[in-house]
């Protein structure tokens, strides 16, 4: 499997794109807040959470932890396990692992069992199909002209033995809304 070229954005920009997608749904909630790089103190230590979200729905307050990873290799089960432990330690209700690399099947299996959402974040140019497989892709200028976002994502779920992908960008937030449902 070929490695994907890294996205041409900084780690801070990457986290901000993801945060903005979640914030784009906040107006629908009675109460919503999100914080980048929040330090949370739990009984077993202090954790830095990439995006820490709190919102109210159905008369209750929900806490969601979002971790953003920029790895060159596929996400292994162990990284999903670390997020699961953080969720338990801080008393959060949900966890979402975002990554610029793909997820190994074992990571997706563990995520499904423990209710953790997995989202692959990609350069928007990769969503454009060209007739020439050897091309370097389309330019960012072309994407801007065509309304293709600089960054987009895929919610990835293991359904049976198949991996289901649902696209996410600033105009397609319905799948993020689905994973935030209590």
Long-range contacts (C-beta under 8 A, 24 or more apart in sequence): 3-72, 4-100, 4-101, 4-102, 4-122, 4-126, 5-123, 6-70, 6-72, 6-100, 7-100, 7-121, 7-122, 7-123, 7-151, 8-123, 9-150, 9-151, 11-68, 11-70, 14-68, 14-70, 14-100, 14-121, 14-151, 15-50, 15-51, 15-68, 17-121, 17-150, 17-151, 18-50, 18-51, 18-66, 18-68, 18-98, 18-119, 18-121, 18-153, 19-51, 19-66, 20-170, 21-153, 21-168, 21-169, 21-170, 21-173, 21-176, 22-51, 22-53, 22-66, 22-176, 22-180, 24-170, 24-173, 25-173, 25-176, 25-177, 25-180, 26-55, 28-177, 29-55, 29-56, 29-57, 30-56, 30-57, 31-55, 31-56, 31-61, 32-56, 40-90, 42-89, 42-90, 42-91, 43-89, 44-89, 45-89, 47-86, 47-89, 47-90, 49-86, 49-90, 55-180, 57-181, 57-182, 58-182, 60-182, 62-93, 62-94, 62-180, 62-182, 63-90, 63-91, 63-92, 63-93, 63-94, 64-92, 64-93, 64-94, 64-95, 64-96, 64-180, 65-90, 65-92, 65-94, 65-95, 65-96, 66-95, 66-96, 66-97, 66-98, 67-95, 67-96, 67-97, 67-98, 68-98, 68-99, 68-121, 69-97, 69-98, 69-99, 69-100, 69-101, 70-99, 70-100, 70-101, 71-99, 71-100, 71-101, 72-101, 73-101, 74-101, 74-102, 74-103, 74-104, 74-107, 75-99, 75-101, 75-102, 75-103, 75-104, 75-107, 75-118, 76-104, 76-106, 76-107, 77-104, 77-106, 77-107, 77-109, 77-110, 79-107, 80-107, 80-110, 80-111, 80-114, 80-116, 80-118, 81-110, 83-116, 84-110, 84-114, 84-116, 87-116, 93-182, 94-179, 94-180, 96-179, 98-153, 103-156, 105-158, 105-163, 108-156, 108-157, 108-158, 108-163, 109-158, 111-158, 112-157, 112-158, 117-155, 117-157, 117-179, 118-155, 118-156, 118-157, 119-153, 119-154, 119-155, 119-156, 119-168, 120-153, 120-154, 120-156, 120-165, 121-151, 121-152, 121-153, 122-151, 122-152, 122-153, 122-154, 123-150, 123-151, 124-148, 124-149, 124-150, 124-151, 124-152, 124-169, 127-152, 127-167, 155-179
